[in-house]
Amino acid sequence: MLNSYKISIVQNSTLYIVFFCLLSISKLAVSDYAIAYGYTPKYNKNFSHFDYVNPDAPKGGRLDLNGSRTFDRLNPFLLKGVAADGIEGLIIETLMEQSLDEPYTFYGLIADDIKVAEDGLSVTYHINTKAQFSDGTSVTVEDIKFSFDTLMQDKHVHPAYKITLGDISDAEIIDTHTIRFNFKVKNPKLPMLLNSYLSIFPRHWVGDLDFKDTAMKIPIGSGPYVLDSYDTGKQLKFKRNPDYWAAESGIRKGMFNFDEVVYKYFRDSTIALEAMKAGEYDFRHEYNSKMWARDYTGRVFKNKEIIKNNIPHSNSVGIQGFVLNTRKPLFNDKRVREALVLAYDFEWANRMLFYNQYQRNDSYFSNTELAARGAISQREYELLLPFKEHLATSVFENAWTPPVTCKPSSLRNNLRQAIKLLKSAGWEYNNGALRNSDGKAFTFDLVLSQKAFERIAASYARNLKKLGIIMNYRTVDFALYKRKVETKDFDMIVSSYPQSQVPGNELESRWHSKTADVDGSANYPGIKNPAIDALLEQLSNTKDRQEIIAITRAMDRVLLSEFYLVPHWYISTHRIAYWDKFEFPQTLPDYFSAEGWMLSTWWFKPEYRKLNLSSKKK
């Protein structure tokens, strides 16, 4: 996955700093130039190119893309504000790069050699002597140490870095081209996390400034592009660096073929789609099922000027839902949360709103072998036994399955169960509303960042109203939405938890007690559960595949039993549309993000390769 597509707090996003992986064996394989978790790397040391790229892909042309609604900072690492698209991946690179046709393998990029210590308590990298920043200066071990120290220590940096890499104690310079990272604990996943999470930027980019004061300073990186110009909140233009140091390396051959990449920002998704039809940008990954089914119409589609396609993928998926903030007294009672789950009618929504495009989330690890299924196994039971008195009896029985409204079940039956739960929690219907013993009505707010989600909220609100519950929903400016989510200033939001088949430290930001009250963490529900804490710690300290499966299944049982969110849905294809001006490799990678795959491996047909700065003929 391209690092430029680390996305957090975006509804229906497919990523929060996540890897797409699928493992069958479970041990760390290190081959100096590459590192894999569970098998031998596919490519040899001197491989010429990845199988899913065209090594002879021609360069040229200007690619226009749709940005993520707005931005107010160029520094992608800060907590405050909304970062611009493309900085990580196009400008800023990592030590190693993950391949898209293997579950979990990294190959050398800035670092051309990797060695994990025999005791598992450190990893050492040799820095590629060819690695250069776009200003012509060499990438040094001092730059790498500075990047690590800044991301781990600066108070203005997004806490996701500190949480994910928190078990790394320090970066130690060995010589002019060698650096070692020492670990606080033995954790086989830490080298993999370093490869993906540690973005490298030059010390002189920051200079004498406080890191927060680089928010709008044009970034300097070692990547294939440089930022040519920007208009805050409206547009960014990247130019391909003709002197890119890694252009002919096997890990980059045939990739990043556009001379210019421009992100254009539209605050409304409907306006953005109409802009694409008018030729304002070239490629779109659609997340909205209604728009996909009804709005991708007109002359440009009929004449095949814009191609509409569903591309299958093998990515693992996690869970998405209406997230309940348990910090709020209203949602502190699990019975109340379960009642809200019972009030959601997925079958109706899938039929009437989603055109039957989705499957129901039934696990925090949906669509993987990590998901809890059926009766609890002996190992899962052993893992959960120390916490038995704190857990629901159902955790030790069959895995939870979502309520359905297909016959012989019905929404009415589910609402009746919800009423019983609410009544046991002290809520009674009185004077036109559900009220507690103090007479306070059951009312809460759902905050949205996408207007398209209002139709989904409306149907859910109607069901809640039948219980006497008032759910107010509103769409707010994305910057305000992000601030509310970062500071946990909400009752309910929509969010997703994409997953890896090698889950590890990244889950601590989502579910560990220590992150519940940390601004910027992904622990949106405010989970403080000793069983989850213990399982997360065990997960971070094992590389045995069967043990990983048992731990995640046990964790899944606990998370589902606590009803921290109202589960939504997922889809196993990428819905994409693009102007018929591209060519791309015949070999499709297995694990990929739609835009990342397009941006890194596609190229223009001959008639579109000549750059025209004044206009773009469609």
Long-range contacts (C-beta under 8 A, 24 or more apart in sequence): 1-98, 1-100, 1-591, 1-592, 1-593, 1-596, 2-89, 2-593, 2-596, 2-599, 2-600, 3-88, 3-89, 3-92, 3-93, 3-94, 3-196, 3-199, 4-85, 4-86, 4-87, 4-88, 4-89, 4-90, 4-596, 4-599, 5-89, 5-593, 5-595, 5-596, 6-88, 7-68, 8-160, 8-522, 9-449, 9-481, 9-482, 9-485, 9-486, 9-495, 10-68, 10-449, 11-287, 11-448, 11-449, 11-450, 11-453, 11-494, 11-495, 11-496, 12-287, 12-288, 12-320, 12-450, 12-494, 12-496, 13-287, 13-496, 13-498, 14-315, 14-496, 14-498, 14-593, 15-498, 15-593, 16-496, 16-497, 16-498, 16-506, 16-510, 16-522, 17-160, 17-164, 17-196, 17-197, 17-506, 18-318, 18-498, 18-499, 18-500, 18-506, 19-98, 19-104, 19-192, 19-196, 19-500, 19-502, 20-103, 20-313, 20-314, 20-315, 20-316, 20-500, 20-591, 20-592, 20-593, 21-103, 21-104, 21-316, 21-500, 21-501, 21-502, 21-591, 22-103, 22-314, 22-316, 22-368, 22-501, 22-590, 22-591, 23-103, 23-104, 23-501, 23-502, 23-545, 24-545, 25-545, 26-543, 26-544, 26-545, 26-546, 26-548, 27-543, 28-116, 28-188, 28-191, 28-543, 30-114, 30-115, 30-116, 32-113, 32-114, 32-115, 33-107, 33-108, 33-112, 33-113, 33-114, 34-96, 34-105, 34-106, 34-107, 34-108, 34-114, 35-96, 35-105, 35-106, 35-114, 35-116, 35-191, 35-192, 35-195, 36-102, 36-104, 36-105, 36-106, 37-103, 37-104, 37-105, 37-188, 37-189, 37-192, 37-502, 37-543, 38-103, 38-104, 38-502, 38-545, 39-102, 39-103, 39-105, 41-102, 41-105, 41-107, 42-99, 42-101, 42-102, 42-105, 43-99, 43-107, 43-250, 46-250, 47-250, 48-250, 48-253, 49-250, 49-253, 49-254, 50-99, 50-100, 50-101, 50-250, 50-251, 50-253, 50-254, 51-101, 51-587, 52-100, 52-101, 52-585, 52-587, 52-588, 52-589, 52-601, 53-253, 53-254, 53-255, 53-585, 53-600, 53-601, 54-254, 54-584, 54-585, 54-601, 54-603, 55-253, 55-254, 56-254, 57-254, 57-255, 57-257, 57-585, 57-601, 57-603, 58-257, 58-603, 58-604, 58-606, 58-609, 59-240, 59-257, 59-258, 59-259, 59-603, 59-609, 60-257, 60-258, 60-259, 60-603, 60-604, 60-608, 60-609, 60-610, 60-611, 61-258, 61-259, 61-260, 61-603, 61-604, 61-608, 61-609, 61-610, 61-611, 62-258, 62-259, 62-260, 62-261, 62-262, 62-611, 62-612, 62-613, 62-616, 63-258, 63-260, 63-261, 63-262, 63-282, 63-283, 63-599, 63-604, 64-262, 64-264, 64-280, 64-281, 64-282, 64-616, 65-261, 65-262, 65-263, 65-264, 65-281, 65-282, 65-283, 65-595, 65-599, 66-263, 66-264, 66-265, 66-266, 66-272, 66-275, 66-276, 66-281, 66-283, 66-284, 67-235, 67-236, 67-263, 67-264, 67-265, 67-266, 68-265, 68-478, 69-265, 69-266, 69-267, 69-478, 70-233, 70-265, 70-267, 70-477, 70-478, 70-479, 71-232, 71-233, 71-236, 71-265, 72-215, 72-232, 72-233, 72-479, 73-215, 73-216, 74-215, 74-216, 74-217, 74-218, 74-219, 74-227, 74-230, 75-211, 75-214, 75-215, 75-216, 75-217, 75-219, 76-199, 76-219, 77-150, 77-151, 77-157, 77-158, 77-161, 77-199, 77-211, 78-156, 78-157, 78-158, 78-211, 78-212, 78-215, 79-156, 79-157, 79-158, 79-159, 79-486, 79-519, 79-520, 80-156, 80-212, 80-215, 81-215, 81-479, 82-478, 82-479, 82-482, 84-230, 84-236, 84-263, 85-236, 85-263, 86-225, 86-236, 86-238, 86-261, 86-263, 87-219, 87-221, 87-227, 88-199, 89-223, 89-596, 90-223, 90-224, 90-225, 90-238, 90-256, 90-261, 91-134, 91-219, 91-220, 91-221, 91-223, 91-225, 91-226, 91-227, 91-238, 92-199, 92-200, 92-201, 92-219, 92-221, 92-222, 92-223, 93-199, 93-200, 93-221, 93-222, 93-223, 94-195, 94-196, 94-197, 94-198, 94-199, 94-200, 95-125, 95-144, 95-194, 95-195, 95-198, 95-200, 96-195, 96-196, 97-195, 97-251, 98-195, 98-196, 100-589, 100-590, 100-591, 100-592, 100-597, 101-587, 101-589, 101-590, 101-591, 102-590, 102-591, 103-501, 103-502, 103-590, 103-591, 104-192, 104-500, 104-501, 104-502, 106-192, 106-195, 106-196, 107-250, 107-251, 108-251, 109-246, 109-251, 110-139, 110-144, 110-200, 110-222, 114-191, 116-191, 119-186, 120-183, 120-186, 120-187, 120-188, 121-182, 121-183, 121-185, 121-186, 122-180, 122-181, 122-182, 122-183, 123-180, 123-181, 123-183, 123-190, 123-191, 123-194, 124-174, 124-178, 124-179, 124-180, 124-181, 125-178, 125-179, 125-180, 125-181, 126-177, 126-178, 127-177, 127-178, 127-179, 129-177, 130-245, 130-246, 131-222, 131-245, 131-246, 132-222, 132-243, 132-245, 133-202, 133-220, 133-221, 133-222, 134-220, 134-221, 134-222, 134-223, 134-226, 134-241, 134-243, 135-202, 135-220, 136-243, 137-202, 137-204, 139-200, 139-202, 139-222, 140-176, 141-173, 141-174, 141-175, 141-176, 141-177, 141-178, 141-179, 142-173, 142-203, 143-200, 143-201, 143-202, 143-203, 144-171, 144-179, 144-198, 144-200, 145-171, 145-173, 145-179, 146-203, 146-206, 147-198, 147-199, 147-200, 147-201, 148-181, 148-198, 150-206, 150-211, 151-198, 151-199, 154-211, 154-212, 156-210, 156-211, 156-212, 157-211, 158-520, 159-509, 159-515, 159-518, 159-519, 159-520, 159-521, 160-509, 160-520, 160-521, 160-522, 161-197, 163-505, 163-508, 163-509, 163-515, 163-518, 163-521, 164-193, 164-197, 164-505, 164-506, 164-508, 164-509, 165-190, 165-193, 165-194, 165-197, 165-198, 165-505, 166-505, 166-508, 167-505, 167-540, 168-194, 185-540, 185-541, 186-541, 187-504, 187-505, 187-540, 187-541, 188-542, 188-543, 189-502, 189-504, 189-505, 189-540, 189-543, 190-505, 192-502, 192-504, 193-504, 193-505, 193-506, 222-246, 224-252, 224-255, 224-256, 225-256, 225-261, 228-260, 233-265, 234-264, 234-265, 235-262, 235-263, 235-264, 235-265, 236-262, 236-263, 237-261, 237-262, 238-262, 254-601, 255-600, 255-601, 256-599, 256-600, 257-601, 257-602, 257-603, 257-604, 258-599, 258-603, 258-604, 259-611, 260-611, 261-599, 267-477, 267-478, 268-451, 269-450, 269-451, 269-452, 270-295, 270-451, 270-452, 276-306, 276-577, 277-306, 279-579, 279-616, 279-618, 282-578, 282-579, 282-581, 282-582, 283-576, 283-577, 283-578, 283-579, 283-582, 283-595, 283-598, 284-576, 284-577, 284-578, 285-574, 285-575, 285-576, 285-594, 285-595, 286-575, 286-576, 286-577, 287-575, 288-452, 289-353, 289-354, 289-355, 289-357, 289-358, 290-353, 290-354, 290-355, 290-452, 290-455, 291-452, 292-355, 292-357, 292-575, 293-355, 293-357, 296-577, 304-580, 305-579, 305-580, 305-618, 306-577, 306-578, 306-579, 306-580, 307-577, 307-578, 307-579, 307-580, 308-576, 308-577, 309-575, 309-576, 309-577, 310-573, 310-574, 310-575, 310-576, 311-573, 311-574, 311-576, 311-588, 311-594, 312-572, 312-573, 312-574, 313-572, 313-573, 313-574, 313-590, 313-591, 313-592, 314-590, 314-591, 315-591, 315-592, 316-365, 316-367, 316-368, 316-498, 316-499, 316-500, 316-501, 317-366, 317-367, 317-368, 317-498, 317-499, 317-570, 317-572, 318-364, 318-365, 318-366, 318-496, 318-497, 318-498, 318-499, 319-361, 319-363, 319-364, 319-365, 319-366, 319-496, 319-497, 319-499, 319-565, 319-567, 319-568, 319-570, 320-361, 320-494, 320-495, 320-496, 320-497, 320-567, 320-568, 320-569, 320-570, 321-361, 321-494, 321-495, 321-496, 321-565, 321-566, 321-567, 321-568, 322-446, 322-460, 322-492, 322-493, 322-494, 322-565, 322-566, 322-568, 323-492, 323-493, 323-494, 323-495, 323-524, 323-525, 323-564, 323-565, 324-491, 324-492, 324-525, 324-563, 324-564, 324-565, 324-566, 325-488, 325-490, 325-491, 325-492, 325-493, 325-524, 325-525, 325-526, 326-525, 326-526, 326-527, 326-564, 327-488, 327-516, 327-526, 328-444, 328-491, 330-442, 330-444, 330-491, 331-444, 331-491, 333-425, 334-392, 334-562, 334-563, 335-421, 335-422, 335-424, 335-425, 336-421, 336-422, 336-425, 336-427, 337-562, 337-563, 337-564, 338-418, 338-421, 338-563, 339-417, 339-418, 339-419, 339-421, 339-422, 339-425, 339-467, 340-418, 340-464, 340-469, 340-563, 340-566, 341-402, 341-403, 341-563, 341-566, 341-567, 342-403, 342-414, 342-415, 342-417, 342-418, 342-421, 343-414, 343-415, 343-418, 343-460, 343-463, 343-464, 343-466, 343-467, 343-469, 344-403, 344-460, 344-463, 344-566, 344-567, 345-405, 345-411, 345-414, 345-459, 345-463, 346-402, 346-404, 346-405, 346-567, 346-568, 346-569, 347-404, 347-405, 347-406, 348-405, 348-411, 348-459, 349-456, 349-459, 350-569, 352-459, 353-455, 353-456, 353-459, 354-569, 357-571, 358-569, 358-570, 358-571, 359-569, 359-570, 359-571, 359-572, 360-402, 360-567, 360-568, 360-569, 361-402, 361-567, 361-568, 361-569, 361-570, 362-400, 362-401, 362-402, 362-567, 363-399, 363-556, 363-560, 364-497, 364-499, 364-555, 364-556, 364-559, 364-560, 365-499, 365-503, 365-552, 365-556, 366-499, 366-570, 367-570, 367-572, 368-499, 368-501, 369-501, 369-549, 370-499, 370-501, 370-503, 370-548, 370-549, 370-552, 370-553, 370-556, 371-399, 371-552, 371-553, 371-556, 372-399, 372-400, 372-553, 372-554, 372-556, 372-557, 372-560, 373-399, 373-553, 374-398, 374-399, 375-399, 376-557, 377-550, 377-553, 379-546, 379-547, 379-550, 380-550, 380-553, 380-554, 380-557, 383-535, 383-538, 383-550, 383-551, 383-554, 384-531, 384-554, 384-557, 384-558, 386-534, 387-530, 387-531, 387-534, 390-529, 390-530, 390-531, 391-531, 391-558, 391-561, 392-561, 394-561, 395-557, 395-558, 395-561, 399-553, 399-556, 399-557, 399-560, 400-557, 400-560, 400-561, 402-567, 411-463, 415-463, 415-466, 415-467, 418-467, 419-467, 422-467, 429-468, 432-468, 433-468, 433-470, 434-467, 434-468, 434-469, 435-468, 441-470, 442-468, 442-469, 442-470, 443-469, 443-470, 443-471, 443-472, 444-469, 444-470, 444-471, 444-472, 444-491, 444-492, 445-471, 445-472, 445-473, 445-474, 445-490, 445-491, 445-492, 446-471, 446-472, 446-473, 446-474, 446-491, 446-492, 446-493, 446-494, 447-473, 447-474, 447-476, 447-481, 447-484, 447-490, 447-491, 447-492, 447-493, 448-473, 448-474, 448-475, 448-476, 448-481, 448-493, 448-494, 449-475, 449-476, 449-478, 449-481, 449-482, 450-475, 451-475, 453-494, 460-566, 485-524, 486-519, 486-520, 487-519, 488-517, 488-519, 488-524, 488-526, 493-524, 494-568, 495-524, 495-565, 497-522, 502-548, 503-539, 503-548, 503-552, 504-539, 504-540, 505-540, 507-536, 507-539, 508-536, 508-540, 511-536, 511-555, 511-559, 512-536, 525-564, 525-565, 527-559, 527-562, 527-564, 529-558, 529-562, 531-558, 532-558, 532-559, 579-618, 581-605, 581-607, 581-608, 581-618
